């Protein structure tokens, strides 16, 4: 999880195309993250299901692809800039280290963390 956060921080800082009018080549994102995403309108979204979590509600097992997935979306905001936004599914013990990693990358984390390790 922490490697993915560090990669996204670096990607957010360095993914700028040098003075071009061309649209972003989303295959670059695929190569950097090691997985493919989906173009949804003007945003390119990549999912990260938490297959390491085994959650049940009552007798029902919650599949990672339904509710236990982190994601990041990229949107080209100018000729040479891309904005990132997303959602992280974290255990309570992962919140502080992830916030620290984001702050080291000079990113601002918005929104209240939500714990799911109960």
Secondary structure, DSSP 8 states (H G I E B T S, - for coil): -HHHHHHHHHHHHH---SS--S---HHHHHHHHTS--EEETTEEEEEEE-TT--EEETTEEE-HHHHSEEEEEEEE-SSS-EEEEEE--B-HHHHHHHHHHHHHTT----S---B---
